[in-house]
Amino acid sequence: MKQFFKIVFASMLGFGATVFFTILVLVGVVAAMSGGDKDEKDLEVKENSVLYLDFSKGLVDKASDNPFETFDLNSFESNKKMSLMQVLNNLKKAKKDDNIKGAYLDLKGVSMNLANMDEIRSGLEDFKSSGKWIIAYGQDIGQGTYYLSSVADQIYVYPEGGVEFNGLMSEIMFFKGMLEKLEVEVQVIRGKNNKFKSAVEPFLYDKMSDPNREQLTKLLTTVWDNWTEKIAESRGISAASLNEYADSLMAFNPANAVEYKLVDGLLFGDQVMDTLKAKLDVEEDDDVNFISISKYTRAPEKYEEGELKPWERKDKIAIIYGAGEIRSGNSDQETMGSRTIAKAIRKARKDSSIKAIVFRVNSPGGSALASDVMWRETQLAKEAKPFVVSMGGLAASGGYYVSCDADRIFAGANTITGSIGVFGMIPNAKNMLNNKLGLTFDGVQTNANSDVGMLTKPLTTYQYGKIQQSVEKVYDTFLGHVSEGRSMTKDEVDAIGQGRVWTGEDALELGLVDELGGLEDAIAYAAEQAGVTNYRITNFPEKKDPIQEFIKELTGESSSIFMKWKLGEFYNAYQTVERITKSDRIQARIPFDIEIR
C-alpha cells in the first residue's frame, strides 16, 4: 500500500508540474501577444523619421501566424520573423512617405536565403530611386551582410572591426568512416545515370565525387559572379579588383577596406548617429527618430484619389506558400505537406473570386510520391486559371517537380533549382546490432520477400533489383512531367537532369525556368494573364487557430516547440536524423544540405 501511494503521489506531482509549465508558457505567450495590443492602432509617422532595418532575426517567405511556434521558451519573448512581402511592401510605402527621409541598415547580420536577399536588395534600390538615402553600419560585417549593404549610399564599419570578403565556400560532412566503425551499411539505390544526385554520397564516400565537385563549383561560381557584379556596380570597383581583394583577405583590416572603397569610413556608433543627425539637420542633443520596418507595417497607406482600397477590390490573386521538406500529410512550419498544399491549390482553383494563382516554392524536395500528389493539383489549377510559380531560395528536385507544369516559372538569379533525379536509401544495421550491442533477431514470414526493407538484414539481389526498377520508374515519370511542362524531349531533360543542381541564372539558359524575377514579378505576370488590375492578395494555406495548434503540441501531434527548446543548437542534427528515419522510400531531394558561407 505504501508503494501504491508513492506511485500515485509521484504521478500527481508530475502531472502538476506539466500543468504548471503549460500555464507558464500560456501566460508568457499571452503576455508577448498582448504587449503589442496598445500598438494596434495606426502608427503616426513623425517628420524627419528614419526607417530602421535589421535582418539579423531572419526573413521568411510567409511569417507564422501561430505565436506559439515563434515563442522562445528560454527568453519568454516572441521571436517572430518578418515575411518577404511585408518588407517589400513597407519599403514601397516608405518610398512615398515624405516623413521618411532615409533608412538605416544595422549590419548585425543577415539571415535569409540567397533569392530573398536579392529581392530585398532590389527593394532597397527602388527605395533609393525616390531620392531617399541609406546608411549602413556594422561592427564586424559578414560576407552576405556586406553584399546586401553594398546598395547603401554609405557603409561604415567599427574602427576595430572588419569586413569578411573572401569568396564563397560550401563544405559537406561525410559519414562513411563513422558508419564503417559502427558497422552500419547504407544500401543506396539511385537512377543508373543520376551521377549528380549526390545526396547519398556522404554515406558512400569520404570525399566528393568528380560530378558533385563539378556541379558545386559551377553553382558557387555563378552566385559569386552575380554578387561581385552587383557590388562592383554599386561601389564603383571592378569585379577583377574585388576578386583580388577576396584572394588577399584585404578587407579583414578595416583601414584597407576604406582605402580600397569597400566601405566609406571607420566610425564608432555615436559618430554614426552624429552622421545621421547631420543628414536630418537636427540638433546634436536630439535623438534620431527611428521606426523599425516591422513597426512601420502599422503606418497607414496613402492612396490616390479614386483609387480602390485593398478591401474594396473583389478580384483576388492567391499566393500559395510551399516551404520546407516535402512529405505526405499536413504541413507545419518546417515541412511542405502534400495534403495541406494540395488542399490549398484545390480551394484556390474552385474559388471564382480568385483570378490567378502564384505558387511560391521554397523547398529542397523530399518524398517523390508527395511531390506527385501536389503536381497533379498544379495541373488541374493550370487548366482553370493562370498558374505561375515563383521560386524562392531553393526549388530543387521535388521542389522543381511541383513547379515544372506552371504556365510560367520565375526564379531568382541565385535560386538553387533543378536536381531532376531520385534515389532510395535503406540502412542495414544488422552488424552493429549483433556485434556492438549483442542483439540478434529471428522471425517468420509468409512470403519470399515479406522482409524487404528491414533494418536488421541486407537486401537480397532480387529485392535490390526491384527497388532499382521503382527508382528508375519514378525518374522516368519525373522526366516525363518536366518534358511535358517545359516542351522538351525526355532526352533533352535527362541531359540537364541526372540530379544536377543549377542556379536560376543557369536554369534560364537551359529552359528550366522562363524568367528571372521575384515574387512581385510573378504576381504582376499572373494578374496580367488574368486581365485584372484592381486586385488584392489572399494567402494560402489559411491561418490556423493558435490555441488549437498549441493543444496539438501538448497532445504529442507535434513536439517541435519543445524539441527546439530542449536541444537548442543541436535541433538541426535531430532534424537530419528524423528526416532519414521518417522519409518515404523513394526521394526526389536536393543532393545535400547546401550551406554557403
C-alpha positions in Angstrom: 0.0 0.0 0.0 2.9 2.3 0.8 4.4 1.8 -2.6 1.0 2.5 -4.2 0.7 5.9 -2.5 4.3 6.7 -3.6 3.4 6.0 -7.2 0.2 8.0 -7.0 1.9 10.9 -5.4 4.7 10.9 -8.0 2.2 10.8 -10.8 0.3 13.7 -9.3 3.5 15.7 -8.9 4.5 15.0 -12.5 1.0 16.0 -13.7 1.1 19.1 -11.6 4.5 20.1 -13.0 3.2 19.6 -16.5 0.1 21.8 -15.8 2.2 24.4 -14.2 4.7 24.5 -17.1 1.8 24.7 -19.6 0.2 27.6 -17.7 3.5 29.3 -17.5 4.0 29.0 -21.3 0.5 30.2 -22.0 0.9 33.2 -19.7 4.2 34.1 -21.3 2.8 33.8 -24.8 -0.3 35.8 -24.0 1.9 38.5 -22.4 4.1 38.6 -25.5 1.0 38.8 -27.7 -0.8 41.4 -25.6 2.3 43.5 -25.3 1.5 44.8 -28.8 -2.2 45.4 -28.2 -1.6 49.1 -27.4 0.1 49.5 -30.7 -2.7 48.0 -32.8 -3.9 51.5 -33.9 -2.3 53.2 -36.9 1.2 54.4 -36.4 1.8 58.2 -36.6 5.0 58.8 -38.6 6.7 61.9 -37.4 8.6 64.3 -39.7 12.3 63.6 -40.2 11.9 59.9 -39.4 14.4 57.2 -40.4 13.4 53.6 -41.3 15.4 51.2 -39.2 16.3 47.9 -40.9 17.7 44.9 -39.0 17.6 41.5 -40.7 19.6 39.5 -38.1 16.5 37.8 -36.8 15.7 36.3 -40.1 13.3 36.7 -43.0 10.9 34.1 -44.3 8.5 33.8 -47.3 5.5 33.6 -45.1 5.6 34.5 -41.4 4.0 32.1 -39.0 0.5 33.1 -37.7 1.0 30.8 -34.7 2.6 32.8 -31.8 3.5 29.5 -30.0 5.7 28.5 -32.9 7.7 31.7 -32.6 7.8 31.8 -28.8 11.2 31.5 -27.3 10.9 29.3 -24.1 14.4 30.5 -22.9 13.8 34.2 -23.1 9.9 34.1 -22.9 9.8 36.5 -25.8 8.2 36.4 -29.2 10.8 35.7 -31.9 8.5 36.3 -34.9 10.2 36.8 -38.3 9.0 39.3 -40.9 7.9 38.0 -44.3 9.4 38.9 -47.6 6.2 40.7 -48.8 5.9 42.7 -45.5 9.4 44.1 -46.0 8.9 44.8 -49.7 5.5 46.5 -49.2 6.9 48.6 -46.3 9.8 49.7 -48.5 7.4 50.8 -51.2 5.2 52.6 -48.7 8.2 54.4 -47.1 9.4 55.4 -50.6 6.3 57.6 -51.0 6.2 58.8 -47.4 7.5 62.4 -47.1 8.1 61.9 -43.4 10.6 59.1 -44.0 13.9 60.8 -45.0 16.1 57.7 -45.4 16.9 54.3 -44.0 19.5 53.0 -41.5 20.7 49.4 -42.2 22.0 47.9 -39.0 24.5 45.3 -40.0 24.3 42.8 -37.2 23.9 40.1 -39.7 21.6 38.9 -42.4 19.6 35.7 -42.0 17.8 34.9 -45.3 18.2 32.7 -48.4 20.0 33.9 -51.5 16.9 34.7 -53.5 15.2 36.7 -50.8 18.5 38.6 -50.3 18.4 39.6 -54.0 14.7 40.6 -53.7 15.4 42.8 -50.6 18.4 44.3 -52.3 16.2 45.3 -55.3 13.6 46.7 -52.9 16.3 48.9 -51.3 17.4 50.1 -54.7 13.8 51.0 -55.5 13.5 52.8 -52.2 16.6 54.9 -53.1 15.2 55.8 -56.5 12.9 58.3 -54.8 15.9 60.3 -53.7 16.0 58.9 -50.2 19.3 57.7 -48.7 20.5 54.6 -47.0 23.3 54.5 -44.4 24.7 51.1 -43.3 26.8 50.4 -40.3 28.2 47.3 -38.6 30.9 46.4 -36.1 32.0 43.3 -38.0 30.4 42.8 -41.3 29.8 39.3 -42.7 30.0 38.5 -46.4 26.3 38.1 -47.2 25.6 41.1 -45.0 28.1 43.1 -47.0 26.5 42.0 -50.3 23.1 43.3 -49.1 24.6 46.5 -47.6 26.6 47.4 -50.8 23.4 49.0 -52.1 23.7 51.7 -49.4 24.9 55.3 -50.1 27.5 55.0 -47.3 28.8 51.9 -45.4 30.6 52.5 -42.2 32.4 49.9 -40.0 33.6 50.0 -36.4 37.3 51.0 -36.2 38.4 47.7 -34.7 36.0 45.6 -36.8 36.4 44.4 -40.3 34.7 43.1 -43.4 34.5 39.4 -44.3 35.2 39.4 -48.0 36.9 36.2 -49.1 34.7 34.4 -51.6 32.2 31.6 -51.1 32.7 28.1 -50.0 30.5 25.1 -49.2 31.5 22.0 -47.2 29.9 18.6 -46.9 30.2 16.2 -44.0 30.8 12.6 -45.0 29.6 9.8 -42.7 31.2 6.8 -44.4 34.1 6.3 -41.9 31.8 6.7 -38.9 29.3 4.2 -40.4 32.1 1.7 -41.0 33.2 1.9 -37.4 29.6 1.4 -36.3 29.3 -1.5 -38.8 26.2 0.1 -40.4 25.7 -0.3 -44.2 23.6 2.2 -46.1 22.1 0.5 -49.1 21.7 3.1 -51.8 19.6 2.9 -54.9 19.6 5.7 -57.5 18.9 6.0 -61.2 21.7 4.4 -63.2 22.7 7.7 -64.8 21.9 10.0 -61.8 25.6 10.7 -61.3 24.9 14.2 -59.9 22.3 13.0 -57.4 24.8 13.2 -54.6 22.5 13.3 -51.5 23.7 9.7 -51.0 27.4 10.4 -51.3 28.1 11.2 -47.6 27.0 7.6 -46.9 29.1 6.0 -49.7 32.4 8.1 -49.9 34.8 10.0 -47.8 35.0 12.9 -50.3 33.2 14.5 -53.2 32.8 12.6 -56.4 34.0 14.5 -59.6 30.5 15.2 -60.8 29.5 16.6 -57.5 32.6 18.8 -57.3 31.8 20.0 -60.8 28.2 21.0 -60.1 29.0 22.6 -56.7 31.9 24.6 -58.2 29.6 25.9 -61.0 26.9 26.8 -58.5 29.2 28.8 -56.2 31.0 30.5 -59.1 27.7 31.7 -60.6 26.5 33.1 -57.3 29.8 34.8 -56.6 29.9 36.3 -60.1 26.4 37.7 -59.5 27.4 39.2 -56.2 30.7 40.8 -57.4 28.9 42.2 -60.5 26.3 44.0 -58.3 28.9 45.1 -55.7 31.1 46.4 -58.5 28.2 48.5 -59.9 27.2 49.9 -56.5 30.7 50.6 -55.2 32.4 51.6 -58.4 35.0 48.9 -58.1 35.9 46.5 -60.9 35.0 42.8 -60.5 38.6 41.9 -61.1 39.7 44.1 -58.2 37.0 42.6 -55.9 38.4 39.1 -56.6 41.9 40.4 -55.9 40.7 41.8 -52.5 39.0 38.5 -51.7 42.1 36.4 -52.6 44.3 38.6 -50.3 41.8 38.8 -47.4 42.5 42.5 -47.6 39.2 43.6 -46.0 40.0 41.9 -42.7 42.0 45.1 -42.0 39.3 47.8 -41.7 41.8 50.5 -42.8 42.3 48.6 -46.1 38.6 48.2 -46.5 38.3 52.0 -46.5 41.4 52.5 -48.7 40.0 50.2 -51.4 36.5 51.7 -51.2 34.7 48.6 -49.8 33.5 50.9 -47.0 33.3 54.6 -46.7 34.8 55.1 -43.2 35.6 53.8 -39.7 33.2 55.2 -37.1 32.2 54.5 -33.6 28.4 54.0 -33.0 28.0 57.5 -31.6 29.7 59.0 -34.6 27.3 57.2 -36.9 24.5 58.8 -35.0 26.1 62.2 -35.5 26.3 61.5 -39.2 22.6 60.7 -39.3 21.7 63.8 -37.3 23.7 65.9 -39.8 21.8 64.4 -42.7 18.5 65.1 -40.9 19.6 68.6 -39.9 18.7 68.0 -36.2 20.3 69.3 -33.1 23.2 67.3 -31.6 21.4 66.7 -28.4 18.2 65.4 -30.1 17.6 61.7 -30.8 17.2 60.2 -34.2 13.6 59.2 -34.7 13.9 55.6 -35.8 10.9 53.5 -36.9 11.6 49.8 -37.3 10.4 48.3 -40.5 8.2 45.8 -38.6 6.5 48.7 -36.7 6.2 50.6 -39.9 3.7 48.0 -41.0 1.1 49.9 -39.0 1.8 53.2 -40.8 -1.3 54.0 -42.9 -1.1 53.5 -46.7 -1.7 56.6 -48.8 -4.0 56.2 -51.8 -4.5 58.3 -54.8 -7.9 60.0 -55.2 -10.4 57.5 -56.6 -8.0 54.5 -56.0 -9.7 51.4 -54.7 -8.6 50.3 -51.2 -7.5 46.7 -51.0 -10.6 45.7 -49.0 -12.8 47.2 -51.8 -11.3 45.1 -54.5 -13.3 42.0 -55.4 -10.8 40.2 -57.6 -8.1 38.2 -55.9 -4.7 36.8 -56.7 -3.9 33.7 -54.5 -0.3 33.1 -53.2 0.2 29.6 -52.1 3.3 29.2 -49.9 5.0 25.8 -50.0 8.2 25.7 -47.9 10.3 23.0 -46.3 11.0 19.4 -47.0 8.3 17.6 -48.9 6.3 15.0 -47.0 3.0 13.2 -47.2 0.4 14.6 -44.9 0.0 18.1 -43.4 2.4 21.0 -43.5 4.0 22.5 -40.5 6.4 25.4 -40.1 9.3 23.3 -41.4 7.7 20.8 -43.8 5.7 21.1 -47.0 2.9 18.6 -46.6 1.2 17.2 -49.7 -2.3 17.1 -48.1 -2.1 20.8 -47.0 -0.7 22.1 -50.2 -3.0 20.1 -52.5 -6.0 21.3 -50.5 -4.9 24.9 -50.8 -4.4 24.7 -54.6 -7.7 23.0 -55.0 -9.5 25.6 -52.9 -7.9 28.4 -54.8 -8.8 26.8 -58.1 -12.5 26.4 -57.1 -12.9 30.0 -55.7 -14.4 32.1 -58.5 -13.1 35.3 -56.9 -9.5 34.2 -57.3 -8.5 35.0 -60.8 -4.9 33.6 -60.8 -2.6 31.5 -58.6 1.0 32.1 -57.7 2.7 29.1 -56.1 5.7 30.3 -54.1 8.1 27.3 -53.8 11.0 27.2 -51.3 11.9 23.5 -50.9 14.8 21.1 -51.3 12.3 18.4 -52.3 11.6 15.1 -50.4 9.1 12.4 -51.0 8.6 11.6 -54.7 5.1 10.4 -54.0 4.1 13.5 -52.1 5.6 15.6 -54.9 3.4 13.9 -57.5 0.3 14.4 -55.4 0.9 18.2 -55.5 2.0 18.1 -59.1 -1.4 16.7 -60.1 -3.2 19.6 -58.4 -1.0 22.1 -60.2 -2.1 20.5 -63.5 -5.8 20.9 -62.6 -5.3 24.5 -61.5 -3.5 25.4 -64.7 -6.5 24.2 -66.7 -8.8 26.5 -64.7 -6.9 29.8 -64.4 -3.4 31.3 -64.8 -0.9 29.3 -62.6 2.5 30.9 -62.0 5.4 29.6 -60.0 7.8 31.9 -58.0 10.9 30.1 -56.8 12.5 31.2 -53.6 16.0 30.4 -52.5 15.5 26.7 -53.1 13.2 24.9 -55.5 15.1 21.8 -56.3 14.3 18.1 -57.0 10.8 17.6 -55.5 10.7 21.5 -55.4 11.2 21.5 -59.1 8.8 18.6 -59.6 5.9 20.6 -58.2 6.9 23.6 -60.3 7.5 22.2 -63.7 4.0 22.3 -65.1 3.3 26.0 -64.4 2.3 28.5 -67.1 5.4 30.5 -66.3 8.2 29.9 -63.8 10.1 32.8 -62.2 13.4 32.3 -60.3 16.0 34.5 -58.7 19.4 34.6 -60.4 20.8 32.8 -57.3 17.9 30.4 -56.7 19.1 26.8 -56.4 16.9 24.6 -58.6 17.0 21.6 -60.9 18.3 18.4 -59.3 16.0 16.4 -61.5 16.7 12.9 -60.1 15.6 10.4 -57.5 17.1 7.9 -55.0 16.3 5.4 -52.4 18.2 4.7 -49.2 17.7 1.8 -46.7 20.1 1.3 -43.7 21.2 -2.1 -42.7 22.1 -2.1 -39.0 22.4 -5.9 -38.6 26.2 -6.0 -37.9 26.1 -3.1 -35.5 23.2 -4.6 -33.5 24.8 -8.0 -33.5 28.4 -7.1 -32.8 28.2 -3.8 -30.9 25.1 -4.4 -28.8 24.8 -8.2 -28.8 21.3 -8.1 -30.2 20.1 -10.8 -32.6 16.8 -11.1 -34.5 14.8 -14.0 -35.8 11.3 -14.2 -37.2 8.9 -15.9 -39.6 7.3 -14.7 -42.9 4.5 -15.8 -45.2 6.2 -15.0 -48.5 9.6 -14.9 -50.1 10.1 -11.1 -49.8 8.0 -10.2 -46.7 11.2 -8.9 -45.1 12.1 -6.4 -47.8 13.3 -3.1 -46.3 14.0 -4.5 -42.8 16.7 -2.6 -40.9 18.1 -5.8 -39.4 19.1 -7.6 -42.6 20.6 -6.7 -46.0 18.5 -6.6 -49.2 18.8 -9.6 -51.4 19.9 -9.2 -55.0 16.3 -9.7 -56.1 14.9 -7.1 -53.7 17.6 -4.6 -54.6 16.8 -5.1 -58.3 13.1 -4.5 -57.7 13.7 -1.2 -55.8 16.1 -0.2 -58.5 13.3 -0.6 -61.0 11.0 1.5 -58.9 13.6 4.3 -58.6 14.1 4.3 -62.4 10.3 4.3 -63.0 9.9 7.4 -60.7 12.8 9.1 -62.5 11.2 8.4 -65.9 7.9 9.8 -64.6 9.8 12.9 -63.4 11.4 13.3 -66.8 8.0 13.0 -68.4 6.4 15.7 -66.3 9.3 18.1 -67.0 9.3 17.2 -70.7 5.5 18.0 -70.9 5.6 21.1 -68.8 8.7 22.6 -70.4 8.0 21.5 -74.0 11.3 19.5 -74.2 12.1 15.9 -75.1 12.9 13.4 -72.4 16.4 13.1 -73.7 16.8 16.9 -73.5 15.6 16.9 -69.9 17.8 13.9 -69.0 20.9 15.7 -70.4 20.4 18.6 -67.9 18.9 16.3 -65.2 20.7 13.3 -63.7 20.3 15.0 -60.3 22.3 18.1 -61.2 21.6 21.4 -59.4 21.6 24.8 -61.2 21.3 28.4 -60.3 18.3 30.3 -61.5 20.5 32.1 -64.0 21.8 28.8 -65.5 18.3 27.3 -65.4 17.0 30.2 -67.5 19.6 29.4 -70.2 18.7 25.7 -70.1 15.0 26.3 -70.4 14.1 25.1 -66.9 12.6 28.5 -65.9 11.1 31.3 -68.0 12.2 34.5 -66.4 14.5 35.9 -63.7 12.4 37.8 -61.1 11.0 37.7 -57.6 7.6 37.2 -56.0 6.3 40.6 -57.0 7.2 39.9 -60.7 5.3 36.6 -60.6 2.2 38.3 -59.1 2.3 41.1 -61.7 2.5 38.5 -64.5 -0.3 36.4 -63.1 -2.5 39.5 -62.8 -1.7 40.4 -66.4 -2.6 37.0 -67.7 -5.9 37.1 -65.7 -6.7 40.5 -67.1 -7.1 42.2 -63.7 -5.6 45.4 -62.4 -7.5 46.1 -59.2 -7.0 43.0 -57.1 -6.0 42.0 -53.6 -3.7 39.3 -52.3 -5.0 36.3 -50.4 -2.6 33.8 -48.8 -2.7 30.1 -48.5 -2.5 27.8 -46.6 -5.1 29.6 -44.4 -4.4 30.7 -40.8 -4.7 28.1 -38.1 -6.1 28.7 -34.7 -3.0 29.2 -32.4 -4.7 27.7 -29.3 -5.7 24.5 -31.2 -2.1 24.3 -32.6 -0.7 24.6 -29.1 -3.0 21.9 -27.9 -1.6 19.7 -30.7 1.8 20.4 -29.3 0.8 19.3 -25.8 -1.0 16.1 -27.0 2.0 14.9 -28.9 0.9 15.5 -32.5 3.8 17.8 -32.9 6.7 18.3 -30.4 8.9 20.8 -32.3 8.4 23.7 -29.9 9.7 21.6 -27.0 12.5 19.9 -29.0 13.8 23.3 -30.2 13.8 24.4 -26.6 15.5 21.3 -25.2 18.0 20.7 -28.0 18.9 24.2 -28.8 21.7 24.4 -31.4 21.6 20.6 -31.8 18.0 20.7 -33.2 19.2 20.7 -36.8 21.1 17.4 -36.2 17.9 16.0 -34.7 16.0 17.0 -37.8 18.6 15.3 -40.0 18.2 12.0 -38.2 14.4 12.3 -38.2 14.4 13.0 -41.9 16.4 9.9 -42.7 14.3 7.7 -40.5 10.9 9.0 -41.5 11.3 9.7 -45.2 9.4 7.8 -47.8 11.3 5.0 -49.6 12.0 6.9 -52.8 13.1 10.6 -52.6 13.3 13.4 -55.0 15.5 15.6 -52.9 18.4 18.1 -53.5 21.8 16.4 -53.4 22.8 17.6 -49.9 22.0 20.4 -47.4 23.8 23.2 -49.3 25.2 25.7 -46.9 27.1 28.6 -48.5 29.3 30.9 -46.4 
